[in-house]
Every structure is written in structure tokens, then in C-alpha cells.
Amino acid sequence: MKHIEIMDTTLRDGEQTSGVSFVPQEKLMIARALIQDLNVDRIEVASARVSEGEKEAVSRICRWAEQAGYLDRIEVLGFVDDGTSLNWIKDCGARTINLLCKGSENHCRNQLKKTPEEHFEDIKRNIRMAHDMGISVNVYLEDWSNGVKNSPSYVNKMIESLKDCGIKRFMLPDTLGILQPLELLMIMRKTTRRYPDLHFDFHAHNDYDLAISNVLAAVLGGCDGIHTAVNGLGERAGNAPLASVQAILKDMFNAGTNIVENQLNNVSRLVENYSGIPIPPNRPITGDSVFTQVAGVHADGDGKAKLYYNDLLPERFGRKREYALGKTSGKANILRNLEELGLELTPEQTRLVTARIIELGDKKEVVTQEDLPYIVGDVLNNAVEEENVVLISYMVANAYGLDPHASIKLKINGEIYEGSASGSGQFDAFMRALKKIYRDRLDRRFPHLSNYSVSIPPGGRTDALVQTIITWLWEEKTYRTRGLDADQTEAAIKATIKMLNIMESNKKEKN
């Protein structure tokens, strides 16, 4: 088992995500979580000379890290600027500079306007200054991926020139995300075999969605460290996501790291909150949906020798497996959710609840476990043996400046009736149309609505199921009916139709 060092750059490269800017206190909280909770080997917390706010953030992190004994794990990106970056870093209390050098001849000649030899001498001079100030040096070979593709002799000359200068790590970035795994494997293998005594880190970018594949190729090629960012934050398409890097190193390469896996989800959520960049629901390891079985056959298979399990067990990452409820879920999904809630149903009751969930699933994306007790109550407490009143269709129109209008079609004891009316609200318009049918067409009284309450399951989602409970007074008796739907008006309508069926059943019993 090879041990791989993890350097996380969420607070430096990750902050280069468009729209992301951490305030000093947020940077400190993320730094503490990365080191204390996740046990990341090193963290890169900023670029030197950026701003006074950045200087304050780095100073706070360094004060905390020194008191906690972690200062050697704090790194700051700096520049070949004859001491300006070094003085900035020293003023903050940091002890390690990640010195940004030019890793391709194109950058050297066209951006710096210098010969390779001039640039190499500048680098060595800055390294000597750092060592004189008690600051350790790692070097970034910026644009290294283009360098090894288009000017490999330049890259070799740079490493040869610097290999005896007391550099702790040579950090090889795929700055523009242009490498593919097979190519990188060969390049990294050649590099590590040529310089077996040097420590090489690989820094992936995800422009072609190959960051994780390239991480694996770099490790297979012999590199010693990997750079990551929480949730894949970073310039353009981002960096290699920390959680995915950990999983692939352990499961695909059998590599060791110091990462505490069961803290990955917590730290991802912390960064999500501070960055304002939501985690995609299908992001491996940390996405909301990745440990949720949707298809009923999968839930059934999980209960039979864990047929649909892999090594990515949710408990590894501080999560748990869930079973979605919706139109594609089967009895196995529902039984697992009922079991977790401590609810026991008969086979017939389970069939009825399953049918209701499928019906609701056609109207909204997901039925949650929090919805389930509402659904069970709706199905079991309001079952009607015979539907004498059937709502065939209805239309409720609501326009700004106009009263809502409803048109409905009902089947009552086999006869079709239609009615329409306006009201002060959508449900009021529906009720007025309904009362017209009972009064004008059937010459019958209508039950009195004495109370109306609405509740939703916890979570506050805009697509949450709405439970409407209506209390009715009819022939000196009180009745309560409930309706459940993603739409509040429809939930109330369902509760009303249930009451009308109760009326018809009572009328038939008397006759």
C-alpha cells in the first residue's frame, strides 16, 4: 500500500471559482475543519499579495495553527518577486511558500520575457531568500502539462537546475486540464523514474471532466501527492473533488491517506454553505441522491444478499442509504421506509399505500420519507368503500385583478353534472360551483365547512406534499376528511369529495 499525501487548495484555488469569496472567519472555520476533522496533510490557504482581507485571513489561520501545532501544514502560494511574497507570508506567520514558477518554455519566454536560464536563476535566488527567512519551499511548475507536451527539454532542465536547492516538493499542475490519463501515466512514470529521490505532487483541473481519471493515472505513474478542492471548486471547471479522490485512491488503487472519511460529508456541507455553490445531487460521495435507491428492484436486491451494494458504503462517509418513494419505487422501497419509521401495515394496506405513492409520484419528482406518515393516514383513515361521487374534471383559473373562476364536472350516482362559479379564492370558487350543482340541480343541502387546516411535512420544500384536513358539520354530526397532494387547492378538493361520498353513503343507508 502506497501512502499518498493530500494537499487541499479549497481556500486558494477553490476560491477562484466564479462568485466565491470567503471572509476571514469562514476561511478559518474551513481550515480548522480540513485539518482537525478531515486530517488533510496540508492546506493551501491563499495567494500572497492579494489583499488586506486575505492577509488578515492567513494571519488568523496561522495564529490558530501555531497554537494547535499545525503550522507546518499551512501553505501560501507566492511569486518569484525577490522577497515581496516572502515578506508578506512571513508577516502572516506562515512558514511554507508554494513558489509559482513557469513550467513551460512558452510561459517563460512570452509571459516573463526571459530565457530559461534567467528564470531558473531567479527561482534559485528566491529559494535562498526563503531559506534564509526560515521558510520552506515547494515549487509549482505552472503550465507543466503544456511544458511536458511541447517543451519537455525545458521541463527537464528546470528540474535538473532546481533538484539540489532544498525544495521539498515539485508540484506538477495540469493548469488548463489538457491531459488524458494514458498520456499522463506515461509522463508521470518517466518523470518519477528519472528522479526517484524527488517528491512530486499532481494538481488536476477538470476542463475535460478528466480530473479524477488523471488523479488515478498520476498515482499509478508514481507521484507522491495529490491536490484537491472540496466539492471540486476551482478555476473554470474546477479541481479534483476531495471526496472522490479519497474514494478512488482507497478503492481503485489501495492507496493509504490520512483522510477521516466519515467527516467528508460534513466538511462538504460546510464549504457548500460558505461558498454559496450548491453540491449537485448526483455528485459522487456527497450529492443528496447518490446513496438513494429509486428503482424498486434495487431495494428488493439490497435485502437479498446486498445485490446492489458496492464499496461506496454510505456509512464510510457519514451518510446512510435511503430508498426513494415515487412512481418507480416498489413495495420493497416502501417497506424499508415504513420499517425506519416504525410503521407496520398489512399486505393490503401496503398495496393501497404503494398505489397512492405511484399516483403522487406522477405529480412531483420525489415523495420523501417525511411525507409517508401523511400518505398512510390519507389512505387508511379516509378509505371509501364505494365512490358514489367522482370528480371527472375541474378547471380553476386565477388571473391578476380578476376573481378566480372554477368549472367542474361530477358524476353523482352515475349521473353527470356540470357547474361553474367565481369566488374569492381558487378553493372558494370550486366550492361555489359545487354548491350550485347540489342546490340547483339536486335540490339538496350542502355540508357546512366548520374548520380548515393545512400542514406540510418538515423541510419547507416548495414541492412538499400538502395535507388539508377539513372539519364538516352535517346532520348534527362532525366529520373530518383529509386530502393529500403537492397542490394545496387539489388537496382541499380531495378532502371535499371524500365528504360528499360520506354523505351519499349515509343517504343510502337511511333509504
Secondary structure, 3 states (H helix, E strand, C coil): CCECEEEECCCCCHHHCCCCCCCHHHHHHHHHHHHHHCCCCEEEEEECCCCHHHHHHHHHHHHHHHHHCCHHHEEEEEECCCCHHHHHHHHHCCCEEEEEEECCHHHHHHCCCCCHHHHHHHHHHHHHHHHHCCCEEEEEEECHHHHHHHCHHHHHHHHHHHCCCCCCEEEEECCCCCCCHHHHHHHHHHHHHHCCCCCEEEECECCCCCHHHHHHHHHHCCCCEEEEEHHHCCCCCCECEHHHHHHHHHHHCCCECCCCHHHHHHHHHHHHHHHCCCCCCCCCCCCCCCCEECCHHHHHHHCCCCCCCCCCCHHHHCCCCEECECCCCCHHHHHHHHHHHCCCCCHHHHHHHHHHHHHHHCCCCCECHHHHHHHHHHHHHCCCCCCCEEEEEEEEECCCCCCCEEEEEEEECCEEEEEEEECCCHHHHHHHHHHHHHHHHCCCCCCEEEEEEEECCCCCCCCCCEEEEEEEEECCEEEEEEEEECCHHHHHHHHHHHHHHHHHHHHHHHC
